[in-house]
């Protein structure tokens, strides 16, 4: 376990490295143009961490809050494709400014005018309305707050088709709604039916979550029980049944989240809930697969990998100290474009990353050298590729080279794209090659 404050200090170091002169944050590093959502979200994290007693440097929060104010009051782009995105994000920013004690009444009035002009019907059922309702509640404008929170709350618990757009999907939206309602409208939260919590848990069972929606769910599931009646937790019990039929009681530890370990050989678990509250459970079996997948998976994306020698030919054996090129090819199969893809390429045992040329240009350089060595053959391949769909060099947003793997982030289209990097053999032996994955 990390020492108290250790994880926060590490995150603070990352934030400092990615903050620009204006106080906004870049997604992978400091840049002139801030990533607007990430910058707003970073301020939210700092405020929540500070409330939990973590040490947040005052200068870091002050500088980012200055950017937040400038951003919230800035003009909204006229691009039709942005939809509610820009205004929703500015409503989020206004909420965080209000949390810090700023009187944001003029700012909220301007945002409402813009929302009415751009999306007169849609915005009152959007999480943007919930953020503005929370602002009104913090400013003691109870009537405005109560009227505005009704539309978003009515969406909680409704079954719907999954929709994803940028950093916004149904799970992230519902989690933000439950968080805001629980924190600022506790009386309203107490009347929510159990189906609301079930609707938030359902995507988890289907694997339809990511780091962002999971983080918002953590906020929501922390705020909700803190503001509703939670007495009677001692009347929740659990037992396990061994293979021979013998039953034993499991010791549940914790408060709102009760945890216990159980024997891997148990044939049944029995949970008893006499609390009068709605309970949820999750069973986790930890470890590694005993049997790796027998065939490749193609679920929305396709990824291929080859190990190449200096002549660009596939290899299966090398000498210690030799360097080889890893060639990854990937594409989307079901959608024209998939954003925010993470490609994880585990290195074979006995290899380490070698010093890289510019990752973004590696594939281009390899293609240029091939053309120089055999221009006639390269021209023939280019002509064939033009008719069958030319290979393009993949331009990732960021490549994270670690000790045992390379993790690459970017967007994937239906056009097959190629990415290359180099590894070096360090140990003698025979090694299994772990699979690559993209998600």
Secondary structure, DSSP 4 states (H G I P E B T S, - for coil): -PPTTHHHHHHHHHHHHHB-TTS-B-SSS--SS--HHHHHHHHHHHHHHHHTT----HHHHHHHHHHHHHHHTSPPP--GGGTTHHHHHHHHHHHHHHHTT---HHHHHHHHHHHHHH-TTTGGGSHHHHHHHHHHHHTT-HHHHHHHHHHHHHHTT------EETTEEHHHHHHHHHHHHHHH-HHHHHT--HHHHHHHHHHHHTT---HHHHHHHHHHHHHHHHTS--TTGGGEEEEEE-TTS-EEEPPPBSSSS-B----TT-SEEEEEE-SSS---------S--SS--SS---SSEEEEEEEE-TTS-B-S---TT-EEEEEEEEEESSSSEEEEEEEEEEPPTTEEEPPPS-HHHHHHHHHHHHHHH-HHHHHHHHHHHHHH---EE---SEEEE-SSEEEEEEEEESS-EEEEEEEEE-S-S--PPPPEEE-
